[in-house]
Amino acid sequence: MTEIVLYGYWRSSASFRVRIALQMLGLAYETVPIDLLASAHKDPNYLRINPQGLVPSLRIDGHILTQSLAIIEYLAETRPENGFLPDTAAGRQRVRALSYAVAMDVHPICNLNVVSHVVHLTGEEGARTEWMIKFIGSGLQALEKMLDDPTSGRFCFGDTPTMADFCLVPQVYNARRWGIELSTFPRVARIADACNAMPAFKAAHPDAAKR
Amino acid sequence: MTEIVLYGYWRSSASFRVRIALQMLGLAYETVPIDLLASAHKDPNYLRINPQGLVPSLRIDGHILTQSLAIIEYLAETRPENGFLPDTAAGRQRVRALSYAVAMDVHPICNLNVVSHVVHLTGEEGARTEWMIKFIGSGLQALEKMLDDPTSGRFCFGDTPTMADFCLVPQVYNARRWGIELSTFPRVARIADACNAMPAFKAAHPDAAKR
């Protein structure tokens, strides 16, 4: 049996996504914490694992994998019947589009190093919260509109969780952290609630990963 | 035969990626220009096609598809034997990771609306160039390190173009536009040159799309 090792940070959205996928699959894994606030991601030993200096990285099946969504696609392909992606090409396209609406259009813009640079440029610590509210808010608003679609159900796509939900939940966690009012995004909020009621999502939560 | 329609903007990296894929497949398509500078992406008619108000969108096979990489994955699945993604799960994981190193970790941070907001916050037009140089530069540096890998060849993965190259080339086009010196990224520059010599990449280039 291969030992699975997740290099991640408890509060990182990208790490959170991969934890959800691993928990959904019921895979046991060891965690190696990479403390972003202590710059552990810039340590030469970690850069040999992840040349980008990002979290997460996953050691599995004799590979070291990087990039959360590329990891989830790998898990979806190598552990089939998991439903992370739908059965049809159009369905998969839709789930990927919803995933990227978060993972490309919101999350990178609100990443620690980007927002810290904005604070540096403006010289105002308050710029951090304003930035988060603006870009998470507009991103979730766009996602809310995308979810007004017949393919949406109890979850982002149909009635079982997919990769899109693995992206939505960490983003909603972040939105709440920055005090963003979710009542204006009822579909997003409802799907997050449905996910958060599931044991796999609970086990993957930052509060559980922090311990 | 289904008519294929690409809604895009000549200078948009995401539109450029999809043009490369369509050209690589030899698919004929009609272009509907969405002029971002004239806010055509915020027109209610376009928002019905793309609720996020982003380019590109692709009308194909009776679907309207959004999100450039989700479109490319769809084309890869429905027009097989194209080599956009490798034959193995580990290979596909690698190509996706390289793609996301550009499409998630560089491109969104340098998007028009983000950088315009930085200019607004700082009140300095010069902040635009500084931002581009910083984030494109550090992103290409990370990509350069990732490409120091036995799976890299004439192209990002092996000796035929994949989705990763469709992401790399528009980012290099942008880097040059902002005056970023590519000699410090020799692998990136070499791969971009190999791509740019191919007819499909030439046909997809912004200068060709602008006409």
Contacts between the chains, C-beta under 8 A, distances in Angstrom:
chain1	res1	chain2	res2	distance
A	47	B	145	7.8
A	51	B	142	6.5
A	51	B	145	3.8
A	51	B	146	5.0
A	51	B	148	7.4
A	52	B	101	6.1
A	52	B	105	6.9
A	52	B	142	4.3
A	52	B	145	7.3
A	52	B	146	6.5
A	53	B	142	7.0
A	54	B	105	7.3
A	61	B	90	7.8
A	63	B	90	5.5
A	63	B	93	7.4
A	65	B	93	5.6
A	65	B	97	7.1
A	66	B	97	5.1
A	67	B	96	6.6
A	67	B	97	3.9
A	67	B	100	4.6
A	67	B	101	6.9
A	67	B	104	7.5
A	69	B	96	7.0
A	69	B	100	6.2
A	69	B	104	7.8
A	70	B	93	5.1
A	70	B	94	7.8
A	70	B	96	3.7
A	70	B	97	4.2
A	70	B	99	7.9
A	70	B	100	5.9
A	71	B	93	7.1
A	73	B	92	6.9
A	73	B	93	6.7
A	73	B	96	5.8
A	74	B	89	5.7
A	74	B	90	7.4
A	74	B	92	7.4
A	74	B	93	4.2
A	77	B	89	4.6
A	77	B	92	7.0
A	78	B	89	5.2
A	89	B	74	5.7
A	89	B	77	4.6
A	89	B	78	5.2
A	90	B	61	7.8
A	90	B	63	5.5
A	90	B	74	7.4
A	92	B	73	7.0
A	92	B	74	7.4
A	92	B	77	7.0
A	93	B	63	7.4
A	93	B	65	5.6
A	93	B	70	5.1
A	93	B	71	7.1
A	93	B	73	6.7
A	93	B	74	4.2
A	94	B	70	7.8
A	96	B	67	6.6
A	96	B	69	7.0
A	96	B	70	3.7
A	96	B	73	5.8
A	97	B	65	7.1
A	97	B	66	5.1
A	97	B	67	3.9
A	97	B	70	4.2
A	99	B	70	7.9
A	100	B	67	4.6
A	100	B	69	6.2
A	100	B	70	6.0
A	101	B	52	6.1
A	101	B	67	6.9
A	103	B	104	6.1
A	104	B	67	7.5
A	104	B	69	7.8
A	104	B	103	6.1
A	104	B	104	5.2
A	104	B	107	7.6
A	104	B	108	5.4
A	105	B	52	6.9
A	105	B	54	7.3
A	105	B	108	6.1
A	107	B	104	7.6
A	108	B	104	5.4
A	108	B	105	6.1
A	108	B	108	4.4
A	108	B	109	5.6
A	109	B	108	5.6
A	109	B	109	6.0
A	109	B	111	7.8
A	109	B	114	5.6
A	111	B	109	7.8
A	114	B	109	5.5
A	114	B	135	7.5
A	117	B	134	7.2
A	118	B	118	6.8
A	118	B	121	6.9
A	121	B	118	6.9
A	121	B	121	7.1
A	121	B	122	5.4
A	121	B	127	6.5
A	122	B	121	5.3
A	122	B	122	6.3
A	127	B	121	6.5
A	134	B	117	7.2
A	135	B	114	7.5
A	142	B	51	6.6
A	142	B	52	4.3
A	142	B	53	7.0
A	145	B	47	7.8
A	145	B	51	3.8
A	145	B	52	7.3
A	146	B	51	5.0
A	146	B	52	6.5
A	148	B	51	7.4
